[in-house]
Amino acid sequence: MTKVLIACLGTETNTFSPIPTGWASFLEAGLFHGDATAHPPNLFTEPLHVWHRAAEARGFEVVESIAAFAQPAGPTVRPVYEALRDELMDDLKAALPVDMVLVSMHGAMVADGYFDCEGDILARLRETAGPEAAIGAELDLHCSITAAMTDAADALITFKEYPHIDGKERAAELFDLLLGKVEGRTRPAISVHDCRMVGVWPTTREPMTAFVDTLKAAEKQPGILSVSFAHGFPWSDVPDTTAKMVVVTDDDPALGAATARALGAQIWALREQTAPTYLSLADGIDRVAASNASPVIVADVSDNAGGGAPGDSTFVLQAVLERGLTNIAMGLFWDPIAVRFCKEAGEGATFDLRIGGKSGPASGAPVDLTVTVRKVIDDASQSFGTSRMPIGDAAWVEANGLDLVLISVRQQTFDPDAFTQFGIDLAARSAVVVKSSQHFHAGFAPIGSEVLYLGTPGAITPDFANIPFKRVAVPYWPKVADPWAEDR
């Protein structure tokens, strides 16, 4: 009988973040020891549900290993990483022999002493499972593609969409691709082209929407099994941070290399058109004040917990207060202390509360307000596609005509229900400020009059030419105009 091992292990590491990633980070996001599919899915456990159903439908034996994922922050503590990795390896050894190994990973995980956690894990999986096993990983598109990863895996498949709305589809694609190897129909081979770019490429606007269609069209060519554009994660100071094109072929590395180069040339030619535009904090506040349509959706991109930022910065809040703007909803502010005080005070209480600015200089100064607690929700969550993401105990407070949502589990803002579950009517607000870079877009853009992206101060400022890298291995745009000049 065909035996399939499935697992999840990862996080997105911002090497500049002051927040260590330890056991608590994994526990609060959901740490499962072989039973993740018995629980509701989130973005990174959802593939396990897909793989489990697909394997059982074919009568395969399923061995479910660890599912561990942490909210993006700084490097993972070494003993924690090694313990999680070793649990996965112990499960694999106990399950041998296996025919397929499918792992949901991020692709930008860094731990103390390990710049390439995914490469480390995949290499160990290959060594243990053997050359005949079909091994693959589904990755976030904000990943680093390394030689260790491509040497060990039969297939690497990233999300195609940003925001990540296609996780289930990519999981099914990976299963089918590896099944081809198990059944002897295909021999997957990975080819990679380094685009030598650092940036972000939201796929909700042109020309990136059309470029995703180009990737899908390329997959219909004879001999090509999968095409992924790995955007890279700009705030990870590792050798392979740059964006890369990844092509999986049926035993045709030359075709894969040519296709990856051609698609890489296309995205390079679009570099100016695809570069997002960010407003300064002052200009963004001016746009909100001048708008006659509501609500304006305002993205505080530099305080996105999904990129490793604390989620407690106060720069936008301070600017709004200084301008005297009202009727604005803002969140999600990570402030467990403030939430604790709100729970103690109780709904309806009015008292003085210090909000945000607790994690360090990138968070700005704390803001002192007289607030009224409108609602408290224990063990709250928000939608992200078809999954739910925890935000812990949470409170809605009103102050100075502003509605602020405070949370105890660090998380970016994904969906309007982060606000509406409290009873906040977003349609009646003049603006909604969300701490997120792009994942908010799928839920908030349909309800907004316009979407503004603010290049605010914070932990993940989008100044890609001046990120203080020390380890990136190649020249990259936009730091240099021609990153291939030295090669000529």
N, C-alpha and C positions, 0 to 999 in steps of 0.2 A: 504493500500500500504506500502511496506517495505521502510523505510526511513533510509538513510545513511548519516552520517556526516563525512567529511574528513577535515584534517588540517595538518599543518606543523609548528613545533616550536622547535628550538634547536640551539645549537652550541657545539663545542668541546672545553672544557675549560682546558687550561694549567694553573694550579693554581700557577705556578712559573713565569708566564709571567708578564711583567710590563705593558702590554697594557690593559686598562679597556675596557670592552665590553658595549657600550651604544647605544643610538639611531642611531648614525651615522653608526655604524658597521652593524646594521640590514638594514638600509636604502640603503647602498651602495651594499649590497649583494642581495637585493630584498625583499621588505616588501609589502605583498598583503593583502587586506582586503576582502577576499571572491571571488577574481577573478584571482587567480594564474593560473588556467587552461586556461585562455584567453591569457596567455603570454607564450613565449618559455620556455621549462623546463630546470631546472638545476638538479644537483644530488639529492637534497632533495625535490624539488617540483615535480620531475618526478613521484613519486608514486601517487600523487594526480591526475595526468593525467590518470594513469592506473586505479585507483579506479573509477574515474568519468566515464570513458568509460565502465568499467565493470558493474557499477550500472545502467547506462542508457540503456545498451544493454538488461538488464533484466526488464526494465520498472520500476526501483526503483526511488524514489524521492531522489535527491542529495542536501544536504545542505553543501555548501563550506564555511569553516570558514577561519581563519587567516592562512597565510603562511609566517613565519618569520624565517630566518636563518642568522647567522652571521659567518663571517670568524673566525676560531679559534683564541683565544687570552686569556686574563685573565678573571677572574670572571665577570659575567654580573652584571651591576649596579642594585641594588635591585628594585627601582621603575620601571625600564624598564622591568625587568622580570615579576614583578607582574602585570604590565599593559598588557603585551602580554598574560600572562596566563589568566587574568581576561576577556580579550576580547574573548578568546576561550571559557571560561566557560559561558559568557553571550550568545554567539551564540548557545551553546548547550541548555541552558535553554530556549531560544526562540524557539528552534526547537522541544522540547519534545512533544510527546514521540519519541524516535529514536530506531531503531533496531540494527544498527551497528555504531561503532565509530572507524575510522581508522586514526592514527596519524603518520606522518613521523617525527621522532625525531632523535637525535644523540645517546644519551645514556650516554654522559659524560658532561652534562651541569651543571655548578655550578654557583650560584649567591650569592651575599652577603646575608648571613643568610640562605642559602639553599645549603646543600651539595648534595642533590639528587633531582634536579628539575624534572626529569622524574617521579620519584616516587610520588612527590607532585602533578604533573599534572594528572597522571593516577588515583591516589586515589580520586581526586576531580571529575574526569570524572565518575568514578564508583559510587561515592556517589550520583551524580546528575542523571546519566542515569539509575541507578538501576541494580539489580542483573541479570535480564533477558537479558539486552543488551549485544551484542557481542562487546568486546573492545579489540583492539590490536594495537601494534606499530611495525613499521619497523625501525630498528636501524642500525647505522654504527657498524661494528664489533669491533671498538675501543671504546667499551662502558663498563660502569659499570652496572652489573646486581644486583639489590638490592631486598630485601624482600618486600619493599613497592611496587615495580614494579610488581613482580610476584603475590603478593596478590591481586592487583587491576585488572590486565589484564587477558584476556583469552588466549592470545598468544603474545609472543615476538619473532620476527624473525630478525636475523641480516643478513647483507651481508655475503656471503661465501667467496668472493674473495677479495684479496688485491694485486693489485689495484682493486677498487670497480667497476667492470664491469657488475655486475649482479643485479643492483638496481631494474630494471623493473621486472625481474623474481621473485625477492623476494616480490615485491609489489603484484603481481598477486597471489603468494602463500598465502600471508596473507589474501587477499580478499576471496579466496576460502576456507581457513580454518575457517574464521569467518562466512562465509555463511553456513557452515556445522552446526554451532550452531544455527543460525537463523532458519534454515529449520528443526532442530531437528534430524539431522543425526548423529551428534557427540556432545560430551561434552568435550571440550579441557581442559587439565590440564597441568600445567607447572612444570617440575622438573629441579633442578639445581645442578651441582657438581662444587665445587670450586677447580680449578686446582693448586692453590697456586703458580702461576708463574707470573712474570712480564717480558715482552719482546715484540718483534714484530715477526710476522710470515708471511712474504711475500709468497703468494701462486703461484708465477710464477716459483718456482723452487722446486725440490724434496728435502725432502719427503713430503712437504706441498701440492704439486699438487695432489699427490695420496691420501693424507689425506682428502682433499675436496671430492674426489670420495668416500672415506669411509663414510663421513657424508651423502652423497646423497644415498648411498646404505642402510644405516641404516634407512632412511626414507621409504624404501620399505617394512620394516618389519611390520607384522600385528599389528595394534594398535598404531603405531607411525605416527604422523601427520607432525612433523617438527623437524629438528635437526640443532642447530646453535652452532658454536664455537665463543664465545664472547672473543676476544683477550684482552680486556681491553685497557685503555689508560695510558701508563706508566708515563706521566707527570701530572697526576691528583692526588693530595694528598687527597684522600677521603677513607673511610673505605673499600669500595668494588672495589678497583683498580685492583685486581688480575683477571687473565683470568678464565672464567667459561664456562662449557658445559651446554647448555640449550636444553632440550628435551620437546616437546609438544606431549602428548599422548591423545588418546580417552578415557578419564576417567580412566586412569590406572597409578596413581602416582608411584606405585611400579616398573612397567616396565620402566617408565621414569627415576626413580632414578638409576636403575640398568644399563640402557643404558648410562646414563650420566657418571656414574662411570667408565664403561668399556671404553668409548671413552676418558674420562679424563686420564685413565691409559695409553692409547695408545699415547696421545700427550705428557704425562710425559716421557714415554720411548724414545721419539724422541727429547727430549729437547736439547741434545748436537748437534744432526744432524741439527736441525732446526734453531739454533742460527746463525744469520747473521754474516758475517765476514766484519769488517770495516778496511780499510787502514788508517794509519796515514796520516796527510796532506803531510808530506815530502815524504813518500813512494808513495802516489798517484801521486804527481807531477813528481816523478822519472819515474813512469810507463807511464805517458803521454809523457814525453820527450823521452823515449826509444821506444815508439810504432812505428812500421812501417806501421800500418794499420789505416785507419781513416774512420769516426771520432770515437774517444774513447768517450763514454758517462760517465760523471763523476757526481755523485750525492753528492751534499753538504747537507747531511742529517740533520745536526744540525741547519740549517737555513731554515727549512721547515715551511712556513707560515701556512700550513695545520695542523701543530702540535702546533701552537700558537707562533712560533718564529717570530721576526719582519720581516725577509726577506730582511734585509739591511746589513748583515754582510759582511765584506771585507777580511776575513782571506784567502780565496782561491785566490781572486783577488790579494792581496798583494804577496802571494807566487808565483803566475804566473809572476807578474811583476819583482820580485826579481830574478827569474830564466831566465828572458828575453825570455820567450816563446811567440810565436805569432800564428796567424791564429786560434784563439780559440774564440768561441761564448759563452757568459755567460749571465745568467739571471734566474729568473726575479728579478731585484733589486727594492725593494719598496723604492722609493725616490720621493715623490710628489714635493719637492722643486726643485730637479734637473730637473724633467720633466717640471715644470713651466719655468725654465730658458731656457730649450731647445726650448719650444714653443715660448718664447719671442725672442730668437735669430733667430729661423727659420731654415728650412732645408738648408744645405750647409754652415751654419755658423761654424766657428772655434773659440773656446774660452776656457778659463780655467774654469773647473767645479769640484766641490767637490761632490764625490759620496759616499753614504752609511755611515755606522758608526754613525748614528744619534740617535738610540734608547736607547743606554746604553752600559755597558761593554760587554754584550754578542754579540754585533754587531761589536766589534773591532774598530779600528781608521778609520776615514774618509780618503778617497784616493783622492788626488788632481791630475787631469790629464788635459792635453790639448786635447780637444775632437773636432770632427767634427760631426755635426748633420746630419745623413744620411736620416732619415725619422721620421716624427711624425704622429701618428694616434690618432684621437680623439675618445673617447668612444670605446676603443678596447676590444676584448674578445679573448678567446682561447677555443679550443675544450676540452671536457672531456667526452669521450664516445660519446653518441648521444646528449649531452647537450652542452651549451655554458656557460662559466664562465667569468664574467667581470674582466678586469684588468685596467679599467679607461683610461685616456689619457696616451699615452705611446710613448717612443722615442727610436730610435736606434742611438747609438753614436759609433763612431770608435775612438780608441786611442791606440797608441803603438802596432798596429797590432792586436788589440782585438776588438771584436764586443760585445757591452754591450746593453742589453735591459732593460730600466728603466720604471717603471709603477707607477701609482698614486693610484690604488686600490690594497691593499695587497692581494696577491694570490700566491700560489706555482706554479711551472711549471708543466703543465699537458701534453702538446702536442707539437710536432714540429711546429705547426702553430703559436705558441707563437713567434717564430723566423721568419718563412718563410713568414708570412703576411707582413713583412717589406721588403722582398726581399733578406733575408740572405740565402745563399745556404749552408745548413748544410753539404751536401755531400762533399763540397770542403774544409771544416774545418778539422783541425787535431784533435780537441776535442770540445765537447759541455758540458759545466758545467751547471747543472740544480739545482735549489734550490728546492729540493723535496726529500722525503724519499723513496717512492715506486710508487706513482701514475703516475709518468713519464714513468714507464717501458713499459706499453702497447704501447705507441706511439713511444718512442725513441729506445727501444731495437732492433726493426726490422731494423733500419737505422744505428746502431752502429756496430763497429768491436768488441767491448767488453763493458761491463758495470762495472764501479768501484764505490764502495760505500766508501765515506770518512767519518771517525769519527772525523770531524772537531770540533774546539771549537764552542760554540754557545748556544742557549737557550734550545735545546732539544738534548743534547749529549747522545748517546746510551750506557751510562755506568749504566746499570740497577741495578747492585748491590749497587751502591752508590748514587742513587737519594735520596735527603734528606727528605724522608717521615716522617711525624709526626702522621698521622692518619690511615694508613693502618692497618687493624684489625688483620691480621694473618701473621705469618712468610711466607716468599716466596723465591723461587729460582729465581735468582742466589745469593741472599744475603746470604742464608743459604743452605747447601747441602741437608738437609732433612727437609722440612717445616712441616712434620707431626710428628717429633720426640717427641715434647712436648705432643702430644695427646696419645702417646702409654703408 
